[in-house]
């Protein structure tokens, strides 16, 4: 079962990725990172919805495609915990057996916690 306790920030995000981004961008980094986090917060729920539909249908091709897409966006923003869960879904589909529909609940919970951690990180920059 994929559902796990998701309290520690280290399990949610890789702050090193965010700090490297801030160093690379310079003074505009905090404002740009805030915008990226909010875009992630808005664009991820539709992906989760589509993933839920694919899980419900048992469509391994769609599950793998959507999980891969979500994994990529998570890695780019340092959401390493959610990216790892997406990789598990993607891997499960490579066997031809779709993961259970309940996998979505764990992803949604992890997304909520990750978004809160990302927003807290950005708020600390101000």
C-alpha positions as a printed NumPy array, in Angstrom:
array([[  0.   ,   0.   ,   0.   ],
       [  1.347,   3.441,  -0.94 ],
       [ -0.26 ,   5.451,   1.873],
       [  2.353,   6.635,   4.344],
       [  2.74 ,   9.246,   7.027],
       [  3.815,  12.417,   5.222],
       [  4.675,  14.937,   7.917],
       [  8.427,  15.587,   7.636],
       [  9.255,  18.263,   5.093],
       [ 12.219,  16.213,   3.819],
       [  9.741,  13.568,   2.656],
       [  7.787,  16.209,   0.769],
       [ 10.31 ,  18.404,  -0.954],
       [ 13.976,  18.739,  -1.682],
       [ 14.819,  22.209,  -0.4  ],
       [ 18.234,  21.9  ,  -2.063],
       [ 16.534,  22.112,  -5.482],
       [ 14.724,  25.27 ,  -4.41 ],
       [ 17.858,  26.871,  -2.942],
       [ 19.817,  26.103,  -6.13 ],
       [ 17.04 ,  27.718,  -8.159],
       [ 17.147,  30.81 ,  -5.948],
       [ 20.93 ,  31.073,  -6.298],
       [ 20.73 ,  30.704, -10.05 ],
       [ 17.994,  33.329, -10.506],
       [ 19.312,  35.894,  -8.048],
       [ 17.266,  38.722,  -6.499],
       [ 14.158,  37.949,  -8.536],
       [ 14.201,  34.363,  -7.253],
       [ 11.681,  34.611,  -4.392],
       [  9.003,  36.283,  -6.519],
       [  9.572,  33.892,  -9.4  ],
       [  9.538,  30.871,  -7.085],
       [  6.276,  32.084,  -5.555],
       [  4.764,  32.255,  -9.032],
       [  6.045,  28.779,  -9.918],
       [  4.673,  27.27 ,  -6.698],
       [  1.264,  28.825,  -7.309],
       [  1.258,  27.584, -10.909],
       [  2.119,  24.09 ,  -9.635],
       [ -0.715,  24.35 ,  -7.098],
       [ -3.206,  25.244,  -9.838],
       [ -2.009,  22.937, -12.621],
       [ -1.537,  19.747, -10.597],
       [ -5.155,  19.06 ,  -9.505],
       [ -6.377,  18.558, -13.104],
       [ -3.539,  16.064, -13.617],
       [ -4.579,  14.25 , -10.451],
       [ -8.171,  14.204, -11.674],
       [ -7.141,  12.732, -15.019],
       [ -4.957,  10.21 , -13.216],
       [ -7.923,   9.214, -11.053],
       [-10.052,   8.629, -14.147],
       [ -7.288,   6.527, -15.702],
       [ -6.942,   4.528, -12.468],
       [-10.685,   3.977, -12.363],
       [-10.611,   2.675, -15.926],
       [ -7.487,   0.605, -15.345],
       [ -5.858,   2.319, -18.338],
       [ -2.161,   1.551, -17.843],
       [ -1.057,   3.602, -20.838],
       [ -2.808,   6.739, -19.553],
       [ -1.724,   6.105, -15.956],
       [  1.923,   5.768, -16.986],
       [  1.765,   8.869, -19.211],
       [  0.091,  11.024, -16.569],
       [  2.281,   9.73 , -13.748],
       [  5.369,  10.468, -15.842],
       [  4.154,  14.004, -16.603],
       [  3.344,  14.683, -12.958],
       [  6.672,  13.203, -11.86 ],
       [  8.498,  15.627, -14.166],
       [  6.71 ,  18.692, -12.851],
       [  7.281,  17.53 ,  -9.277],
       [ 11.006,  17.011,  -9.822],
       [ 11.368,  20.451, -11.388],
       [  9.948,  22.108,  -8.28 ],
       [ 11.662,  19.885,  -5.724],
       [  8.552,  17.872,  -4.798],
       [ 10.623,  14.711,  -4.543],
       [  8.228,  12.716,  -2.364],
       [  5.323,  13.052,  -4.772],
       [  7.66 ,  12.41 ,  -7.707],
       [  8.706,   9.127,  -6.083],
       [  5.07 ,   8.081,  -5.703],
       [  4.452,   8.893,  -9.367],
       [  7.455,   6.761, -10.308],
       [  5.896,   3.858,  -8.391],
       [  2.679,   4.211, -10.407],
       [  4.608,   4.445, -13.634],
       [  6.625,   1.332, -12.735],
       [  3.487,  -0.6  , -11.731],
       [  1.955,   0.088, -15.119],
       [  5.021,  -1.261, -16.892],
       [  4.026,  -4.687, -15.533],
       [  0.613,  -4.362, -17.166],
       [ -1.257,  -4.332, -13.866],
       [ -2.765,  -0.969, -12.992],
       [ -2.394,   0.193,  -9.409],
       [ -5.55 ,   0.325,  -7.272],
       [ -7.826,   3.362,  -7.484],
       [ -7.015,   4.021,  -3.819],
       [ -3.516,   5.069,  -4.945],
       [ -5.049,   8.404,  -5.903],
       [ -5.986,   9.246,  -2.317],
       [ -2.364,   8.911,  -1.246],
       [ -1.26 ,  11.132,  -4.136],
       [ -3.876,  13.777,  -3.323],
       [ -2.893,  13.814,   0.35 ],
       [  0.768,  14.039,  -0.54 ],
       [  0.079,  16.829,  -3.038],
       [ -1.768,  18.856,  -0.37 ],
       [  1.033,  18.44 ,   2.142],
       [  3.689,  19.185,  -0.475],
       [  1.929,  22.337,  -1.628],
       [  1.692,  23.532,   1.975],
       [  5.414,  22.848,   2.499],
       [  6.345,  24.662,  -0.722],
       [  4.205,  27.651,   0.208],
       [  5.769,  27.747,   3.685],
       [  9.246,  27.66 ,   2.128],
       [  8.37 ,  30.591,  -0.156],
       [  6.723,  32.527,   2.704],
       [  9.95 ,  32.233,   4.714],
       [ 11.79 ,  34.005,   1.894],
       [  9.788,  37.188,   2.29 ]])
